[in-house]
Structures are given as structure tokens and as C-alpha cells.
Amino acid sequence: MSYFVGAYASSPNVSGWDASLETDYYNALKQLPNVRGLEHPFVGTLHPHDPDWFLANVDPTWDFVFTCVPGIMGAMGQNPNFGIASNNVEGRQQALEFMRKACAAIGQLTAHLGRQAVTAIEIQTSPNQGKCEASVASLEASLREMLSWEWHGAQIVIEHCDTYVDGQTPAKGFLTIEQEIEAIQNVNSAVGSNIGLVVNWGRSVIETRSVEGAVNHINTAKEAGMLTGLMFSGVSDQDTEYGAWQDTHMPAEKGQDSQVGAAGSLMTESEIARCLSAANAGELPIVGVKIGIRPHSTAMQERVDYNQAVLNMLAKHSS
């Protein structure tokens, strides 16, 4: 089994853009034996810095999952009402315009590679419900409109992010998983679509303040018949350099066979194994890892090693 890597989160380009450095990084990723392709960040254009560089440097055999969360978070910084679940008309329309650009970027990559290369687009149900109004009805309206576009074979999936919890500072604060499932069920039933749901390990743990949260969300999505993917991104409950309960994509704790690992990470090899089993990961179209690296001065090869360590855990425990 091979996996998607959210490589942008561990890129050595931590400030500014050095195309040569990123080329070396991509070339190293191409040498990893169990990489299916990239979870690729969409921020409004095909690549955050240089679309032509991106097209020239991706492995032509890679598959892709687009994730909209980096662009969404940036847009929310300009307009807190931005989001496909927003009850604010302007905020929801801005989000739909952003999604239409993502659709066009998927078409651009598909045309370049000459095949259906994008497995899915992960969308997130902003805005932050602690600050702005959001609803199932608004999400349904957005999904219906998006389904009318040509997605070049990419499946629309909702990536669940932590929801707003009273008395708790959210990382994202988006809709609950139950609200997302309700909207997906309503739309899929009405129009015969196949919108799915992806669980992000770290964000489910952030929401629930427990590793049990990831397992519970996996089971909830499975029981609803819409679990489409599982992305492993870590988190800590300690005041580490990754922060406590922060969505900084902390790497896994060092595993039995690992040379590198992040001390204090709640994402351990045993928890990875448990969630892979709960999800029946071998049957899912999207399984992968997205990790950030601290300190920012960490060398490029060590960044690749951190990714390989988690990928090895996935390979060891996937059925």
C-alpha cells in the first residue's frame, strides 16, 4: 500500500521561496518507496509560489489530493465570514469563488499529466462558529453548487476539522462532524453524489482533547457509510515547541523501528495502528501523513526522514 504525503508542511522552505531547495526536497521524496503522491495545498493558484515549477517537478506517476485548508485559513484572516458553511452571503460566495479556482487548478494539473491524477479535493467547513454563523443549510447549498462543476474525476470530500467547543480555544472551530455528515447525507441522497468524509487524526484529537476522539470520529464516519480517508497529523498535550493542542502537524513519537520522532507527541505507533485498523485503511482511497518539523532550521534530509518514519508505521500496520 502507498500513501499521500502532505509534503508542503515539512518543506525546508520555511520562509520565502527557494526553487532549488524545493527541487532537492521533491527529488528526495521521489526516492521514498511507499509514496503514492501528494496532499497538495491550494491557496488560490495551482502552486503557492510557482505553478510552472510545480508542473515541471512533480513525479508524473504521482496521484494528488488537493487540500483547501491553507487557502481557507488565509482567506478567513481577511474575512472571518469566509466559508462554504457560512450564513453570511458574501462570505459564502467568496468561498465558492475560491473553490471554483481550485476546480480550475485541478483541471490544469490533469491536462498537464494527461490523465485523471487528482483523487479528491478536501474541503473544510469554515467559518469559525465561535465568531461567525454557519449552518448545515449553507453547507448543503454550497455542495450542491459545487457538484455542478467539472471536477476532472476528483471526488469532493469534507475533511473534518476541530469544531467550536465552549470554554476551549479552537484551532479551526468549524462544523461538527455530525453536521457535516447530515449535509453530506442530504446532498448525496438528493442528487446521487458520492461526497465523502476524511478524518484528520490531529484535528479530531484537538477537538476532543483525547486520542479517543480520532477513533470515535473514524467510527462515526464509518457508521454513516462515508469514511473516505484518514490523514495522520500529530499533536501534543504538552507545551512543546509544537505547542499544546496546536494544529502544527507534529510528527509521531519515535516508533519501535524509527530513527527520528517527536517527544511528547500523542500520535504514537500504537495509536496509528489502532486507527488504521478501526478505519479498515486498506479499503480507503485516501490514507496519508502530514507533518510539520521543528525547529525550522532542521536540515532537508532529516525532514524527509521524519516523513519516512511515519510512512513506515503506516506500511507496517496497514492491512
VOMI-832838 format. One record per residue (C-alpha): residue number from 1; residue in one letter; x, y, z. Coordinates in Angstrom, 1 decimal. Layout:
BEGIN
REC resi resn     px     py     pz
REC  NUM    A      X      Y      Z
...
This chain:
BEGIN
REC resi resn     px     py     pz
REC    1    M    0.0    0.0    0.0
REC    2    S    1.2    3.5   -0.7
REC    3    Y    0.3    6.8    0.8
REC    4    F   -0.3   10.5    0.3
REC    5    V    2.2   12.9    1.9
REC    6    G    1.3   16.5    2.8
REC    7    A    4.8   17.4    1.9
REC    8    Y    4.3   21.2    2.0
REC    9    A    4.0   21.1    5.8
REC   10    S    7.6   19.7    6.2
REC   11    S    9.1   21.7    3.3
REC   12    P   12.6   23.2    4.0
REC   13    N   11.2   26.4    2.5
REC   14    V   10.1   27.8    5.9
REC   15    S   10.4   31.4    4.8
REC   16    G   10.4   32.7    1.3
REC   17    W   10.8   30.6   -1.8
REC   18    D   14.0   28.8   -2.9
REC   19    A   13.2   26.7   -6.0
REC   20    S   16.5   24.9   -5.9
REC   21    L   16.0   23.8   -2.3
REC   22    E   12.4   22.7   -3.1
REC   23    T   13.6   20.7   -6.1
REC   24    D   16.1   18.8   -3.9
REC   25    Y   13.3   18.1   -1.5
REC   26    Y   10.9   16.8   -4.2
REC   27    N   13.7   14.6   -5.6
REC   28    A   14.3   13.1   -2.2
REC   29    L   10.5   12.4   -1.8
REC   30    K   10.6   10.6   -5.2
REC   31    Q   13.0    8.1   -3.7
REC   32    L   10.7    7.1   -0.9
REC   33    P    9.3    3.6   -1.7
REC   34    N    5.7    4.0   -0.4
REC   35    V    4.6    7.4   -1.6
REC   36    R    1.5    7.4   -3.8
REC   37    G    1.6   11.1   -4.3
REC   38    L    1.0   14.5   -2.6
REC   39    E   -1.6   16.1   -0.5
REC   40    H   -1.2   19.4   -2.2
REC   41    P   -2.1   22.8   -0.7
REC   42    F   -4.5   25.1   -2.6
REC   43    V   -4.2   28.8   -1.8
REC   44    G   -5.8   30.3   -4.9
REC   45    T   -3.4   29.2   -7.6
REC   46    L   -2.1   25.8   -8.6
REC   47    H    1.1   26.4   -6.5
REC   48    P    1.7   28.9   -3.8
REC   49    H    4.9   30.3   -5.4
REC   50    D    5.4   28.9   -9.0
REC   51    P    2.9   26.8  -10.9
REC   52    D    5.3   26.2  -13.7
REC   53    W    8.0   24.9  -11.3
REC   54    F    5.4   22.6   -9.8
REC   55    L    4.3   21.1  -13.1
REC   56    A    8.0   20.6  -14.0
REC   57    N    9.0   18.9  -10.8
REC   58    V    6.1   16.6   -9.7
REC   59    D    6.6   12.9  -10.4
REC   60    P    4.4   12.2  -13.4
REC   61    T    3.3    9.0  -11.7
REC   62    W    2.1   10.6   -8.5
REC   63    D   -1.6   11.0   -7.6
REC   64    F   -2.8   14.0   -5.8
REC   65    V   -5.3   15.1   -3.1
REC   66    F   -5.9   18.9   -3.1
REC   67    T   -6.4   20.4    0.4
REC   68    C   -8.1   23.8    0.7
REC   69    V   -7.3   24.5    4.3
REC   70    P   -4.2   26.7    3.8
REC   71    G   -6.1   29.0    1.5
REC   72    I   -9.2   28.9    3.7
REC   73    M   -7.3   30.0    6.7
REC   74    G   -5.6   32.8    4.8
REC   75    A   -9.0   34.0    3.5
REC   76    M  -10.5   33.9    6.9
REC   77    G   -7.8   36.3    8.1
REC   78    Q   -9.2   38.8    5.6
REC   79    N  -12.9   38.0    6.1
REC   80    P  -13.9   35.9    9.2
REC   81    N  -17.2   35.1    7.5
REC   82    F  -15.4   33.2    4.6
REC   83    G  -16.6   29.7    4.2
REC   84    I  -18.8   27.3    2.3
REC   85    A  -20.9   26.8    5.5
REC   86    S  -21.2   30.5    6.2
REC   87    N  -24.6   32.0    6.7
REC   88    N  -23.1   35.3    5.5
REC   89    V  -23.9   35.7    1.8
REC   90    E  -20.8   37.5    0.9
REC   91    G  -18.6   35.1    2.9
REC   92    R  -20.1   32.0    1.3
REC   93    Q  -19.9   33.5   -2.2
REC   94    Q  -16.2   34.3   -1.7
REC   95    A  -15.6   30.7   -0.6
REC   96    L  -17.4   29.4   -3.7
REC   97    E  -15.3   31.6   -5.9
REC   98    F  -12.2   30.2   -4.2
REC   99    M  -13.4   26.6   -4.7
REC  100    R  -14.1   27.4   -8.4
REC  101    K  -10.4   28.4   -8.7
REC  102    A   -9.4   25.1   -7.1
REC  103    C  -11.5   23.3   -9.7
REC  104    A   -9.7   25.1  -12.4
REC  105    A   -6.3   24.3  -10.9
REC  106    I   -7.3   20.6  -10.8
REC  107    G   -8.1   20.9  -14.5
REC  108    Q   -4.7   22.5  -15.1
REC  109    L   -2.8   19.6  -13.4
REC  110    T   -5.0   17.0  -15.1
REC  111    A   -4.3   18.4  -18.5
REC  112    H   -0.6   18.6  -17.9
REC  113    L   -0.3   15.0  -16.8
REC  114    G   -2.8   13.8  -19.4
REC  115    R   -4.7   11.5  -17.0
REC  116    Q   -7.0   11.6  -14.1
REC  117    A   -4.4   12.4  -11.5
REC  118    V   -6.4   14.1   -8.7
REC  119    T   -8.1   11.6   -6.4
REC  120    A  -10.0   14.1   -4.4
REC  121    I  -10.3   17.7   -3.2
REC  122    E  -10.5   18.1    0.6
REC  123    I  -12.8   21.0    1.6
REC  124    Q  -13.2   22.3    5.1
REC  125    T  -16.4   23.7    6.6
REC  126    S  -15.4   27.2    7.7
REC  127    P  -16.1   29.7    9.2
REC  128    N  -15.2   29.5   12.9
REC  129    Q  -18.5   29.0   14.7
REC  130    G  -17.2   30.8   17.8
REC  131    K  -17.0   34.0   15.7
REC  132    C  -19.5   33.7   12.8
REC  133    E  -22.7   31.9   12.0
REC  134    A  -22.5   28.7   10.0
REC  135    S  -25.1   26.0    9.3
REC  136    V  -25.9   22.7    7.6
REC  137    A  -28.2   24.5    5.2
REC  138    S  -25.5   26.8    4.0
REC  139    L  -23.1   23.9    3.5
REC  140    E  -25.7   21.9    1.6
REC  141    A  -26.3   24.9   -0.7
REC  142    S  -22.6   25.2   -1.4
REC  143    L  -22.1   21.5   -2.0
REC  144    R  -25.0   21.4   -4.5
REC  145    E  -23.5   24.3   -6.5
REC  146    M  -20.0   22.7   -6.4
REC  147    L  -21.3   19.4   -7.7
REC  148    S  -22.5   21.2  -10.9
REC  149    W  -18.9   21.9  -11.9
REC  150    E  -16.5   19.7  -13.8
REC  151    W  -14.0   18.2  -11.3
REC  152    H  -12.0   16.2  -13.8
REC  153    G  -12.6   13.0  -11.8
REC  154    A  -11.7   14.3   -8.4
REC  155    Q  -14.1   13.3   -5.6
REC  156    I  -15.4   16.1   -3.3
REC  157    V  -14.7   15.2    0.3
REC  158    I  -15.1   17.1    3.5
REC  159    E  -12.0   17.0    5.8
REC  160    H  -13.3   17.2    9.4
REC  161    C  -11.5   19.9   11.4
REC  162    D  -12.0   20.6   15.1
REC  163    T  -15.3   22.2   15.9
REC  164    Y  -16.0   25.0   18.3
REC  165    V  -16.2   23.8   21.9
REC  166    D  -17.4   26.2   24.7
REC  167    G  -14.5   27.0   27.0
REC  168    Q  -11.9   25.7   24.6
REC  169    T   -9.8   27.7   22.2
REC  170    P  -10.2   26.0   18.8
REC  171    A   -7.6   25.5   16.1
REC  172    K  -10.3   25.8   13.5
REC  173    G  -13.8   25.9   15.1
REC  174    F  -15.7   24.6   12.0
REC  175    L  -18.9   22.5   11.9
REC  176    T  -19.3   19.4   14.0
REC  177    I  -18.7   16.0   12.3
REC  178    E  -22.4   15.3   12.9
REC  179    Q  -23.4   18.5   11.0
REC  180    E  -21.0   17.6    8.1
REC  181    I  -22.5   14.1    7.9
REC  182    E  -26.0   15.4    7.9
REC  183    A  -25.2   17.8    5.0
REC  184    I  -23.4   15.1    3.0
REC  185    Q  -26.2   12.6    3.6
REC  186    N  -28.8   15.1    2.5
REC  187    V  -27.0   16.1   -0.7
REC  188    N  -25.9   12.6   -1.7
REC  189    S  -29.4   11.3   -1.2
REC  190    A  -31.0   14.2   -3.2
REC  191    V  -28.7   14.2   -6.2
REC  192    G  -27.0   10.7   -6.1
REC  193    S  -23.5   12.2   -5.5
REC  194    N  -20.7   10.5   -3.6
REC  195    I  -19.3   13.2   -1.3
REC  196    G  -17.2   11.6    1.4
REC  197    L  -15.5   12.5    4.7
REC  198    V  -11.9   12.4    5.7
REC  199    V  -10.8   12.2    9.3
REC  200    N   -7.6   14.2   10.2
REC  201    W   -6.1   12.4   13.3
REC  202    G   -4.7   15.5   14.9
REC  203    R   -7.7   17.8   14.5
REC  204    S  -10.0   15.2   15.9
REC  205    V   -7.7   14.8   18.9
REC  206    I   -7.5   18.6   19.3
REC  207    E  -11.3   18.9   19.3
REC  208    T  -11.9   16.1   21.9
REC  209    R   -8.6   16.6   23.9
REC  210    S   -8.2   12.8   23.7
REC  211    V   -6.7   10.2   21.4
REC  212    E  -10.1    8.5   21.7
REC  213    G  -11.6   11.4   19.6
REC  214    A   -9.8   10.2   16.4
REC  215    V  -11.2    6.6   16.9
REC  216    N  -14.7    7.9   17.6
REC  217    H  -14.7   10.1   14.5
REC  218    I  -13.5    7.2   12.4
REC  219    N  -16.3    5.1   13.7
REC  220    T  -18.9    7.8   13.3
REC  221    A  -17.9    8.3    9.7
REC  222    K  -17.8    4.6    9.0
REC  223    E  -21.3    4.1   10.6
REC  224    A  -22.6    6.8    8.3
REC  225    G  -21.1    5.0    5.3
REC  226    M  -19.0    7.9    4.2
REC  227    L  -15.4    7.4    5.6
REC  228    T  -13.2    8.1    2.6
REC  229    G   -9.9    8.9    4.1
REC  230    L   -7.6    9.1    7.1
REC  231    M   -4.7   11.6    7.4
REC  232    F   -2.2   11.3   10.2
REC  233    S   -1.1   14.7   11.6
REC  234    G    0.1   14.8   15.2
REC  235    V   -0.5   16.9   18.2
REC  236    S    0.7   17.2   21.8
REC  237    D   -1.0   18.0   25.1
REC  238    Q    2.3   19.4   26.4
REC  239    D    4.0   22.7   26.0
REC  240    T    6.5   21.5   23.4
REC  241    E    8.0   23.6   20.6
REC  242    Y    4.9   22.4   18.6
REC  243    G    2.6   24.0   21.2
REC  244    A    0.0   22.3   23.4
REC  245    W   -3.2   21.3   21.4
REC  246    Q   -2.0   23.3   18.4
REC  247    D   -2.6   22.3   14.8
REC  248    T    1.1   22.3   13.9
REC  249    H    1.2   18.8   12.4
REC  250    M    3.5   17.4   15.0
REC  251    P    5.4   14.3   13.9
REC  252    A    4.8   10.9   15.5
REC  253    E    6.6    9.8   18.7
REC  254    K    9.6    7.7   17.9
REC  255    G    8.4    4.2   17.0
REC  256    Q    9.9    0.7   17.5
REC  257    D   11.9    0.9   14.3
REC  258    S   12.3    4.7   14.0
REC  259    Q   15.4    6.7   14.0
REC  260    V   13.6   10.0   14.5
REC  261    G   10.5   11.1   16.4
REC  262    A    8.9   13.9   18.3
REC  263    A    9.0   13.5   22.1
REC  264    G    5.6   14.3   23.7
REC  265    S    3.5   13.6   20.6
REC  266    L    0.2   11.9   21.2
REC  267    M    0.5   10.3   17.8
REC  268    T    2.3    7.1   18.7
REC  269    E    2.8    4.0   16.6
REC  270    S    0.2    2.1   18.7
REC  271    E   -2.4    4.8   18.1
REC  272    I   -1.6    4.8   14.4
REC  273    A   -2.1    1.1   14.3
REC  274    R   -5.3    1.3   16.2
REC  275    C   -6.8    3.9   13.9
REC  276    L   -5.7    2.1   10.7
REC  277    S   -7.4   -1.0   12.0
REC  278    A  -10.6    0.9   13.0
REC  279    A  -10.8    2.6    9.6
REC  280    N  -10.1   -0.6    7.5
REC  281    A   -7.5    1.6    5.9
REC  282    G   -6.7   -0.8    3.1
REC  283    E  -10.1   -0.1    1.7
REC  284    L   -9.9    3.7    1.8
REC  285    P   -8.9    5.8   -1.3
REC  286    I   -7.1    8.4    0.9
REC  287    V   -4.6    7.4    3.6
REC  288    G   -1.6    9.6    4.3
REC  289    V    0.5   11.7    6.6
REC  290    K    1.1   15.4    7.0
REC  291    I    3.7   16.6    9.5
REC  292    G    5.5   19.8   10.3
REC  293    I    9.0   20.0   11.6
REC  294    R   10.5   21.9   14.5
REC  295    P   12.9   23.6   14.8
REC  296    H   12.6   25.4   11.5
REC  297    S   16.4   25.1   11.0
REC  298    T   16.1   21.3   10.6
REC  299    A   18.0   20.1    7.6
REC  300    M   16.2   18.9    4.5
REC  301    Q   17.2   15.2    4.7
REC  302    E   16.0   15.0    8.3
REC  303    R   12.7   16.4    7.2
REC  304    V   12.5   13.5    4.7
REC  305    D   13.5   11.1    7.4
REC  306    Y   10.6   12.2    9.6
REC  307    N    8.1   11.6    6.8
REC  308    Q    9.6    8.2    6.1
REC  309    A    9.4    7.2    9.8
REC  310    V    5.6    7.8    9.8
REC  311    L    5.2    6.2    6.4
REC  312    N    7.0    3.1    7.7
REC  313    M    4.5    2.9   10.6
REC  314    L    1.6    3.1    8.2
REC  315    A    3.1    0.4    6.0
REC  316    K    3.8   -1.8    9.0
REC  317    H    0.3   -1.7   10.3
REC  318    S   -1.9   -1.4    7.2
REC  319    S   -3.8   -4.5    6.3
